[in-house]
Amino acid sequence: MTRKLESYASGRWFAAEDDGRPLLDASTGEEVFRFSAQGLDLGEMTAYARTVGGPALRALTFHERAGLLKALGKHLIEHVAEFHELSLRTGATKGDGMGDIEGGIGTLFASGSVGTRQLPNDTVYLDGDPIPLGKGGTFLGQHVFTSRPGVMVQINAFNFPVWGMLEKLGPAFLAGLPTIVKPAAQTSYVTEAVVRSIVESGLLPEGSLQLLMGSPAGLLDELQVQDHVAFTGSAHTAGLLRNHANVLHGGVTLGVEADSLNCSILGPDVTSDDPELDLFVKGVVTEMTYKAGQKCTAIRRTLVPAPMVDTVIDALTARLARTTVGHPAAEGVRMGALVSLDQREEVRKAIQSLRASAEVVYGDPDRPGNPDLVEADGERGAFLGPVLLRADARAVEPHDVEAFGPVSTVIGYDSLDDAIALAARGKGSLAGSLVTHDPEVARTVVLGLAPWHGRILVLDRDDAGESTGHGVPLPTLVHGGPGRAGGGEEMGGLRGVLHLMQRTALQGSPDMLTAVTGRWTKGSTRATGDVHPFRKSLAELRIGDTIESQPRRVTLDDIEHFAEFTGDTFYAHTDEEAARQNPLFGGIVAHGYLVVSLAAGLFVDPDPGPVLANFGVDNLRFLTPVKADDTIAVTLTVKQITPRTTADYGEVRWDALVTNAAGEPVATYDVLTLVAKEWPATT
Ligand code: NAP
């Protein structure tokens, strides 16, 4: 008997009590593993995630979590050869496997970057600025995101056993949610190998990742309010989950990434001589053949101006004819097998349904090869050559039936409105693409398509060289789509993380907001001591530490000097007569940048010290004009302190307020500096 795959549950590897069911090599039909979770205590698993994994994870700051994700990415990259060997057994070619394995690991690095660049080195994320709620400035609102004390259950589809897990793990880990992964049975051995490697690395806090290698029956019964299910798979299974009592009534949230009938549209501007035609054809063929078309974002509907249908079919046919089908490890094979013989049957049935209103113009659903098979057996292996169909605009099935394999249908359209209406008949898609070099076509079609799509690629000769293509979801962009596509939203950089956290509108006084959020809030207490804050290291600085400068008179000489020195001789600073006509100024005013520069001169402590550099300003606003002989002063307050985990310095954000003699605000902004953790430096 082959090895029984094991679950990783409650801190140990668990082997089921029964023999389990066999999992077969997609290309040879040979048994590769057995699969079962009989006897596994799912209640104990979810409790372990909540009581062990969650607290350990949430004890770390966002930056620490991000650091672990990057370290994990580096660890897994060392082991890809082993994962690729298993991936071949799923019917995937080496190229297919790279999207899954290296692509999946890439999402860990991307999540790591989101954590360090876009989240604070803290456990609370502040959503926007404080909102004044009273005239006196003593009552404010602030939106905050905090981690949920729950668990994230991933239920994944068979087609991306590694990427599917890692693209969800990264955002959940950053969000402070421990994860339980339930991979699709058919390809779960690749997921198991990756989880084994993760556990062996010892990098992740215990309990933050568990693996269920068997039936998910009963798993949702164990979930509670604060828990989240991230489902990827068919609309049918999604429907079952949506109707689970704990989702309907128990407060369990559910994200769905389901099937979708994505389209690619060829713009009416494209002629046979344009490079866009070739880009379009390449895109459709890539989406039909990569992973043997078993991709949720693949192009199922190929929408083409009616007069171009024959030209496009000829070009697609010529290109599809070059797609060799066979054993994924065989030399020169471009397309491997579908995941199982059952899946091939499903695809054949779907093609049969499509044929009610479409004709096959390339390929043969009964033929495993293209036309022959390379080093493979078409009876034992789940091979199927690419199949292209053609339908007219009245056809119903191409907008309803998903053939989850190397299949697409070409449909002619008459006008842009027609193309948009056809796209919408998919009832909501993950990804759409438009190939055009005409900006007006781009705007019209994208605005028509956007409400029906999670992502839209506009492809032309200018971006083709760098384009990642129609079907590739990117960790920095949202993945998910409306309607039939499930209505879910994953990845998307920071959005993907915040999606898994709780947003709360916090109300209180400035001092309370400062205490809770760790960021100085306008109106809260300032501490002016004897020591200039520029003399303090990161370890010594405190939120609210303040320097109040001496006043300084801004003379006409200063303004003229600045104008001449910088070359900024804009009339409002140099021409009294013209400046007087200006309705905002009524006479010569100081340059805003002069005010900011003078303010720096007022607050700076010039001697060498822990402040290492100024790396910018945020939110700069000039509020009241400064006229010749006005007096300005600046108040600089420590607003936020963010130590870097990988450096011996951190970032300090200072609130800068420049006022005039009447106490009116002249300019406000945040000064951004790098400050040494210790001073003098200990290393
Ligand atoms: P599926 O049959 O719906 O299975 C998906 C997952 O759900 C598997 O892990 C499956 O486990 C599990 N499952 C099945 N019944 C369940 C139940 N009653 N309760 C809880 N979990 C249950 O889909 P599939 O055939 O694996 O995947 C193909 C479909 O997924 C296609 O339609 C494709 O379009 C869609 N897909 C969507 C995306 C996306 O990002 N939107 C990505 C990939 C695929 P078992 O394997 O153990 O049955």
Boltz pocket constraint, residues with backbone or C-beta under 6 A from the ligand:
constraints:
  - pocket:
      binder: B
      contacts: [[A, 155], [A, 156], [A, 157], [A, 158], [A, 159], [A, 182], [A, 183], [A, 184], [A, 185], [A, 186], [A, 214], [A, 215], [A, 216], [A, 217], [A, 232], [A, 233], [A, 234], [A, 235], [A, 236], [A, 237], [A, 238], [A, 240], [A, 256], [A, 257], [A, 258], [A, 259], [A, 260], [A, 295], [A, 296], [A, 402], [A, 404], [A, 430], [A, 485], [A, 486]]
      max_distance: 6.0
